[in-house]
Amino acid sequence: MADVIDKWKVEEARQSRVFAEAMQKAIDAAAADLIAAGKPPIMNALAGAFVSVEAGFLAGLADPRSVKAVRAAMDKARPRALALAREQNVSRATAVIVGRRSDA
């Protein structure tokens, strides 16, 4: 049984990387298009897109218990994913907060 679970975890990690790489490529391409059009990407817009995609994914789950379980798994995985991304020195962006002076 442990062997089956281990194989499942390996496959889950592999597919997660595949999806993450595909999403990053799409984000990079969209950002390049915006920059080419003279419109720098807005981080809040990207964050809003993440929320919309996540909500659409969760809304597609028929069983409310599944929604709750998947949300909990995502919440649990987020800190580790953030730590790994920081460790890998993922490129940094500058946040601009509307209504706040940049020199404050």
C-alpha positions as CSV (number, residue, x, y, z in Angstrom):
1,M,0.0,0.0,0.0
2,A,2.8,2.4,0.9
3,D,4.3,1.8,-2.6
4,V,1.1,2.8,-4.3
5,I,0.9,6.0,-2.2
6,D,4.6,6.8,-2.9
7,K,4.0,6.3,-6.7
8,W,0.9,8.6,-6.5
9,K,2.9,11.3,-4.7
10,V,5.6,11.2,-7.3
11,E,3.1,11.4,-10.1
12,E,1.3,14.3,-8.3
13,A,4.6,16.2,-7.9
14,R,5.5,15.6,-11.6
15,Q,2.1,16.8,-12.8
16,S,2.2,19.8,-10.5
17,R,5.5,20.8,-12.1
18,V,4.1,20.4,-15.6
19,F,1.1,22.6,-14.7
20,A,3.2,25.2,-12.9
21,E,5.7,25.5,-15.8
22,A,2.8,25.8,-18.3
23,M,1.1,28.5,-16.2
24,Q,4.4,30.4,-15.8
25,K,5.0,30.3,-19.6
26,A,1.5,31.7,-20.2
27,I,2.0,34.4,-17.6
28,D,5.3,35.4,-19.1
29,A,3.8,35.5,-22.6
30,A,0.9,37.7,-21.4
31,A,3.2,40.0,-19.5
32,A,5.4,40.4,-22.6
33,D,2.4,41.2,-24.7
34,L,1.3,43.9,-22.2
35,I,4.8,45.4,-22.0
36,A,4.9,45.4,-25.8
37,A,1.6,47.3,-25.8
38,G,3.1,49.9,-23.4
39,K,1.1,48.6,-20.4
40,P,3.2,47.2,-17.6
41,P,1.6,44.2,-15.9
42,I,-0.2,45.0,-12.7
43,M,0.4,42.5,-9.9
44,N,-3.1,42.9,-8.5
45,A,-4.5,41.9,-11.9
46,L,-2.3,38.8,-11.9
47,A,-3.4,38.0,-8.3
48,G,-7.0,38.5,-9.3
49,A,-6.5,36.1,-12.2
50,F,-5.1,33.5,-9.8
51,V,-8.1,33.9,-7.5
52,S,-10.5,33.6,-10.5
53,V,-8.8,30.5,-11.8
54,E,-8.8,28.9,-8.3
55,A,-12.4,29.7,-7.8
56,G,-13.4,28.2,-11.2
57,F,-11.4,25.1,-10.4
58,L,-13.1,24.7,-6.9
59,A,-16.5,25.5,-8.4
60,G,-16.1,22.6,-10.7
61,L,-15.9,20.2,-7.8
62,A,-19.4,18.8,-7.2
63,D,-19.1,17.6,-3.6
64,P,-18.7,20.4,-1.0
65,R,-16.6,18.1,1.1
66,S,-14.1,17.9,-1.8
67,V,-14.0,21.6,-2.1
68,K,-13.2,21.9,1.6
69,A,-10.5,19.2,1.3
70,V,-8.9,20.7,-1.8
71,R,-8.9,24.2,-0.2
72,A,-7.3,22.8,2.9
73,A,-4.7,21.0,0.9
74,M,-3.9,24.2,-1.1
75,D,-3.7,26.3,2.1
76,K,-1.4,23.7,3.7
77,A,0.9,23.5,0.6
78,R,1.1,27.3,0.0
79,P,3.8,28.1,2.7
80,R,6.1,25.3,1.5
81,A,5.7,26.3,-2.1
82,L,6.5,29.9,-1.2
83,A,9.6,28.9,0.7
84,L,10.8,26.7,-2.2
85,A,10.2,29.6,-4.7
86,R,12.2,32.0,-2.5
87,E,14.9,29.4,-2.1
88,Q,15.1,29.0,-5.9
89,N,15.5,32.8,-6.2
90,V,12.5,33.2,-8.4
91,S,12.5,36.6,-10.0
92,R,11.2,39.5,-7.9
93,A,8.7,42.1,-8.8
94,T,8.1,45.5,-7.2
95,A,4.7,46.1,-5.6
96,V,3.0,49.4,-6.2
97,I,0.3,50.2,-3.7
98,V,-2.2,52.7,-4.9
99,G,-2.5,55.6,-2.5
100,R,0.8,55.0,-0.8
101,R,3.8,57.2,-1.4
102,S,6.7,55.3,-2.7
103,D,9.1,57.3,-0.6
104,A,7.2,56.8,2.7
